[in-house]
């Protein structure tokens, strides 16, 4: 069963690993036009600790722009939203949704589609305009194009 949950302090270790050592996923799935990984473990850890600390004083509704994806108790990635869409002509202020499942062994099992569906439901419940836009994912390979088509057909 796929569950979306808030970030926990214990998740920081996973982020450090995925953003410094196990980086195969980066620049391919969430924002392929951004490839800004920090290969300094100390700096990466500090950045995630600051991000986690910055959410502590926020109201629950203000923290709901990002969730961790968990399957059967194992954290496999995250899903988030943002308005940084100038490249896509975002005149309607529709949010972008990023989804990352860094470990190859956790992909192609339907987890991403389910997490995305749950996240869109959450955004709609807050009154956000959330929909899939055909230009939101810039594929760099046939595999990515195929994934996007599969996700769109499931939602």
Number of C-alpha atoms within 10 A of each C-alpha: 8 19 17 21 14 16 17 9 11 8 16 19 14 16 17 22 15 19 22 17 14 14 15 13 16 19 15 19 21 21 17 14 13 10 10 9 14 15 14 12 14 11 12 20 20 13 15 17 15 11 13 15 12 11 14 10 9 11 9 10 8 10 15 17 15 20 20 20 27 18 15 9 10 10 17 22 24 23 21 18 19 13 11 12 14 9 8 11 8 13 8 7 15 18 20 21 22 17 22 20 22 21 14 10 9 14 14 12 9 13 20 23 21 19 23 21 15 16 24 20 14 16 18 13 10 11 9 14 14 18 14 16 11 10 9 17 20 16 18 13 9 9 9 15 13 11 17 19 11 14 16 12 9 10 12
